[in-house]
Amino acid sequence: MREIAHIGGPQRREPDLAEVLGQVAGGDKEAFSTLYDALAGPVFGLVLRVLRDPAQSEEVAQEVMVEVWRSAARYQADRGSVMSWVMTMAHRRAVDRVRSEQAASDREQRSAQRERMPAYDEVSEEVAVRLESEQVRRCLGSLTDLQRQAVTLAYYRGYTYREVAASLSAPLGTVKTRLRDGLIRLRDCMGVSA
């Protein structure tokens, strides 16, 4: 441990983080407590600068410290100080969180956009229905008055053959013939194959 002189006060010893990390790698919980006390503040500060959300920053800082506990044996002193090693982990973890949050936000936006968009083109559907309605009206106009009356009563008002016959004061056989002939003409006019 290194000694640090405080002006006008007793000297305090700052722990040698590499030495303490070596003890943590051996499973020393007390050493981890010392390491935690030395690193938790700087880790939280760095993560907070990246995330800008205190609650998430606390969570990510805790994840980093757990990672330090688990991966202490992988520290290589020749590649940098303990502080830089831990701060690199913290920065990476914070950036990963930002990316994860952004990806989740993007997914939610795409999902919301899909929900707002109709599964089909409403305008095209409406145009098709109107064109089809116009074609039916035009084709109904090509029928004789008797055929149009029979088809209208049977298919638009839901009358049975007998009710159509009673409504038109016509024999049932005549009504059936008018309906059959009228439907054949409608089919041909609309271009529907039999």
C-alpha positions as CSV (number, residue, x, y, z in Angstrom):
1,M,0.0,0.0,0.0
2,R,1.1,3.5,-0.7
3,E,1.0,6.2,1.8
4,I,-0.7,9.5,1.1
5,A,0.1,12.5,3.1
6,H,-2.8,14.7,4.0
7,I,-2.0,18.3,4.7
8,G,-2.4,18.9,8.4
9,G,-3.7,15.4,9.1
10,P,-2.6,11.8,9.7
11,Q,-1.3,9.8,6.8
12,R,-3.7,7.4,5.1
13,R,-2.6,4.5,3.1
14,E,-4.1,4.1,-0.4
15,P,-4.4,0.4,-1.5
16,D,-2.3,-0.9,-4.3
17,L,-5.2,-1.9,-6.6
18,A,-3.2,-4.5,-8.6
19,E,-2.3,-6.2,-5.3
20,V,-5.9,-6.0,-4.1
21,L,-7.2,-7.3,-7.4
22,G,-4.8,-10.3,-7.1
23,Q,-6.4,-11.1,-3.7
24,V,-9.9,-10.7,-5.2
25,A,-8.9,-13.2,-8.0
26,G,-8.2,-15.7,-5.1
27,G,-11.7,-15.2,-3.8
28,D,-10.9,-12.8,-0.9
29,K,-14.2,-11.0,-0.1
30,E,-12.6,-8.5,2.2
31,A,-10.2,-7.5,-0.6
32,F,-13.2,-7.1,-2.9
33,S,-14.8,-4.8,-0.4
34,T,-11.6,-2.7,-0.5
35,L,-11.6,-2.7,-4.3
36,Y,-15.3,-1.9,-4.4
37,D,-14.7,1.2,-2.1
38,A,-11.9,2.4,-4.4
39,L,-13.7,1.8,-7.7
40,A,-17.4,2.1,-7.3
41,G,-17.5,5.9,-7.3
42,P,-15.4,6.4,-10.5
43,V,-17.3,3.6,-12.2
44,F,-20.7,5.1,-11.4
45,G,-19.5,8.6,-12.5
46,L,-18.3,7.3,-15.9
47,V,-21.5,5.2,-16.5
48,L,-23.6,8.2,-15.5
49,R,-21.9,10.4,-18.0
50,V,-22.7,7.9,-20.7
51,L,-26.3,6.9,-19.7
52,R,-27.5,10.1,-18.1
53,D,-30.0,8.1,-16.0
54,P,-29.1,7.6,-12.3
55,A,-31.2,4.4,-11.9
56,Q,-29.8,2.7,-14.9
57,S,-26.3,3.9,-14.1
58,E,-26.5,2.3,-10.6
59,E,-27.6,-0.9,-12.2
60,V,-24.8,-0.9,-14.8
61,A,-22.2,0.1,-12.2
62,Q,-23.2,-2.9,-10.1
63,E,-23.0,-5.2,-13.1
64,V,-19.5,-3.9,-13.8
65,M,-18.4,-4.6,-10.2
66,V,-19.8,-8.1,-10.4
67,E,-17.9,-8.5,-13.6
68,V,-14.7,-7.3,-11.8
69,W,-15.3,-10.0,-9.1
70,R,-15.8,-12.7,-11.6
71,S,-13.0,-11.8,-14.0
72,A,-10.3,-10.5,-11.6
73,A,-8.0,-13.4,-12.6
74,R,-8.0,-12.2,-16.2
75,Y,-6.4,-8.9,-15.4
76,Q,-3.0,-8.4,-17.0
77,A,-0.9,-5.7,-15.3
78,D,1.3,-5.3,-18.4
79,R,-1.7,-4.1,-20.4
80,G,-2.6,-1.2,-18.1
81,S,-3.6,-0.2,-14.6
82,V,-6.5,-1.8,-12.7
83,M,-8.3,1.5,-12.8
84,S,-8.1,1.7,-16.7
85,W,-9.0,-2.0,-17.0
86,V,-12.2,-1.5,-14.8
87,M,-13.1,1.8,-16.5
88,T,-12.8,0.2,-19.9
89,M,-15.2,-2.5,-18.7
90,A,-17.6,0.2,-17.3
91,H,-17.5,2.2,-20.5
92,R,-18.2,-0.8,-22.7
93,R,-21.0,-1.9,-20.5
94,A,-22.6,1.6,-20.5
95,V,-22.3,1.8,-24.3
96,D,-23.8,-1.7,-24.6
97,R,-26.8,-0.5,-22.5
98,V,-27.2,2.6,-24.7
99,R,-27.2,0.4,-27.8
100,S,-29.6,-2.1,-26.2
101,E,-32.0,0.7,-25.1
102,Q,-31.9,2.2,-28.6
103,A,-32.5,-1.1,-30.3
104,A,-35.5,-1.7,-28.0
105,S,-36.8,1.8,-28.7
106,D,-36.4,1.2,-32.5
107,R,-38.3,-2.1,-32.2
108,E,-41.1,-0.5,-30.3
109,Q,-41.4,2.3,-32.9
110,R,-41.5,-0.2,-35.8
111,S,-44.1,-2.2,-33.9
112,A,-46.2,0.8,-33.2
113,Q,-45.9,1.9,-36.8
114,R,-47.0,-1.5,-38.1
115,E,-50.0,-1.4,-35.8
116,R,-51.1,2.0,-37.1
117,M,-50.8,0.9,-40.8
118,P,-53.7,-1.1,-42.0
119,A,-53.1,-4.6,-43.2
120,Y,-54.4,-3.6,-46.6
121,D,-54.7,-0.5,-48.6
122,E,-58.0,1.1,-47.4
123,V,-58.2,3.5,-50.4
124,S,-57.7,0.8,-52.9
125,E,-60.3,-1.4,-51.2
126,E,-62.8,1.4,-51.1
127,V,-62.2,2.3,-54.8
128,A,-62.6,-1.4,-55.7
129,V,-65.9,-1.7,-53.8
130,R,-67.2,1.5,-55.4
131,L,-66.2,0.4,-58.9
132,E,-67.8,-3.0,-58.3
133,S,-71.0,-1.3,-57.0
134,E,-71.2,0.9,-60.1
135,Q,-70.7,-2.1,-62.3
136,V,-73.5,-4.0,-60.5
137,R,-75.8,-1.0,-60.8
138,R,-74.9,-0.6,-64.5
139,C,-75.6,-4.4,-65.1
140,L,-78.8,-4.2,-63.2
141,G,-79.8,-1.4,-65.6
142,S,-79.3,-3.8,-68.5
143,L,-82.0,-6.2,-67.2
144,T,-85.7,-6.0,-68.1
145,D,-87.9,-4.3,-65.5
146,L,-89.4,-7.7,-64.6
147,Q,-86.0,-9.3,-64.1
148,R,-84.6,-6.4,-62.2
149,Q,-87.6,-6.4,-59.8
150,A,-87.3,-10.2,-59.2
151,V,-83.5,-10.0,-58.6
152,T,-83.9,-6.9,-56.3
153,L,-86.5,-8.6,-54.2
154,A,-84.7,-11.9,-54.0
155,Y,-81.1,-10.8,-53.5
156,Y,-81.3,-7.3,-51.9
157,R,-84.3,-7.7,-49.7
158,G,-83.9,-11.4,-49.0
159,Y,-87.3,-12.6,-50.2
160,T,-87.9,-16.3,-51.0
161,Y,-89.1,-17.3,-54.4
162,R,-92.6,-17.7,-53.1
163,E,-92.5,-14.2,-51.5
164,V,-91.2,-12.7,-54.7
165,A,-94.0,-14.4,-56.6
166,A,-96.6,-13.1,-54.2
167,S,-95.1,-9.6,-54.2
168,L,-95.1,-9.4,-58.0
169,S,-98.4,-11.3,-58.4
170,A,-96.8,-13.7,-60.7
171,P,-96.7,-17.5,-60.9
172,L,-93.8,-19.2,-59.1
173,G,-92.4,-20.8,-62.2
174,T,-92.3,-17.4,-64.0
175,V,-90.5,-15.8,-61.1
176,K,-87.9,-18.6,-61.1
177,T,-87.4,-18.1,-64.9
178,R,-87.0,-14.3,-64.5
179,L,-84.5,-14.8,-61.7
180,R,-82.5,-17.4,-63.6
181,D,-82.4,-15.3,-66.8
182,G,-81.7,-12.1,-64.9
183,L,-78.7,-13.7,-63.0
184,I,-77.3,-15.1,-66.3
185,R,-77.4,-11.6,-67.8
186,L,-75.8,-10.1,-64.7
187,R,-73.0,-12.8,-64.8
188,D,-72.3,-12.1,-68.4
189,C,-72.4,-8.3,-67.9
190,M,-70.0,-8.5,-65.0
191,G,-67.6,-10.8,-66.8
192,V,-67.9,-13.6,-64.3
193,S,-67.2,-17.0,-65.7
194,A,-69.6,-19.8,-64.9
